[in-house]
Amino acid sequence: MSWFTKTISSSVGRKVIMSLTGIFLILFLIEHLIGNLLLLKHDGGLAFNEFAHFMKYNPLIQVGEVVLFLGFLFHIIDGIILVGKNRSARPISYAVSNKSIVTSWTSKFMGPFGIVILVFLIVHLYSFFRFKYFVEPPMVEGTDIADLAIITYTTFQSVGYVIFYVISMLVVAFHLNHGFQSAFQTLGINHVKYTPLIKKIGVLYSILIPLGMAIIPVIIYFGSYNN
């Protein structure tokens, strides 16, 4: 068995890789929010469509999306495995040192939160990415650019979808709050001087990013951005 195989098969190794993929996904959410904010420009979706066109055909972005998808996949599968191992080992670990185990209530629900996020990702990918890669979308008149903005505006006119989106972002916020801090702690970035700052940044990030993502469909639902 190679060193790499031993590493990823061990609990510590899985947590390290889980942390690295988590940080990668955290950075992706920033880019995703920036792109989505273009939907709020009163330009008929032009800026968003140009951004989506760039993201689809740029070679570096294409490679990045493959890495991103694999990161999501590994993060989800590894999370499920870690939750299962933690539950199976819980009776033993509690018997050995019950007082030494200090967990927040959010960490206890990381498994269910992860399942909710997985369901959201499936619905979200089906709603939008199928038009980007598998289904021929409408085109912006006089151009070769797909009009993905009109698809987004139309989807966010469904109150049911908007509510589902907002609730999912609330779950993402709790997931990020715990995951952000845990990722740095697992990687050994734990210092009396820097840890409080990392925690503050984590809390701020876990509030602002999901809030920004959630408010976009709400504004679109109550506004008019496709004309």
Residue pairs with C-beta under 8 A, 6 or more apart in sequence:
1 9
6 13
7 13
7 16
8 14
8 17
11 82
11 85
14 78
14 81
14 82
15 82
15 186
16 186
16 187
17 74
17 78
18 75
18 78
18 79
18 82
18 183
18 186
19 182
19 183
19 184
19 186
19 187
20 183
20 187
21 71
21 72
21 74
21 75
21 78
22 75
22 179
22 180
22 182
22 183
23 183
24 67
24 68
24 71
25 68
25 71
25 72
25 75
26 176
26 179
26 180
26 183
26 205
28 68
29 176
29 209
29 213
30 209
32 213
33 209
33 212
33 213
35 48
35 51
35 52
35 55
36 48
36 212
36 213
36 216
37 212
37 216
38 47
38 48
38 51
39 45
39 48
39 149
39 152
39 153
39 216
39 220
39 225
40 216
40 219
40 220
40 225
41 47
41 48
41 225
42 225
44 149
44 226
44 227
45 147
45 148
45 149
45 150
45 152
45 153
45 225
45 226
46 140
46 149
48 148
48 149
48 152
49 140
49 145
49 146
49 147
49 148
49 149
50 145
52 132
52 146
52 148
52 149
53 145
53 146
54 61
55 61
55 65
56 62
56 132
56 133
56 146
72 121
76 114
76 118
79 110
79 111
79 114
80 111
80 114
83 110
83 111
83 114
93 101
94 101
104 178
106 113
106 174
106 175
106 177
106 178
107 178
107 182
109 174
110 175
110 178
110 179
113 171
113 174
113 175
114 175
116 168
116 171
117 168
117 171
117 172
117 175
120 164
120 165
120 168
120 171
120 172
123 164
127 155
127 161
128 148
128 151
128 152
128 155
131 137
131 146
131 148
131 151
132 146
132 148
137 146
137 147
137 148
137 151
138 146
138 147
138 150
138 151
139 145
139 146
139 147
140 146
140 147
149 226
150 226
152 220
153 220
153 225
153 226
154 226
155 161
156 162
156 165
156 216
156 217
156 220
156 221
157 220
157 221
159 221
161 217
162 217
162 218
162 221
165 214
165 217
166 214
166 217
166 218
169 210
169 211
169 213
169 214
170 210
170 214
172 210
172 213
173 206
173 207
173 209
173 210
173 211
174 206
176 202
176 205
176 206
176 209
176 210
177 202
177 203
177 206
180 198
180 201
180 202
180 205
180 206
181 198
181 199
181 202
184 190
184 195
184 198
184 202
185 195
189 195
189 198
219 225
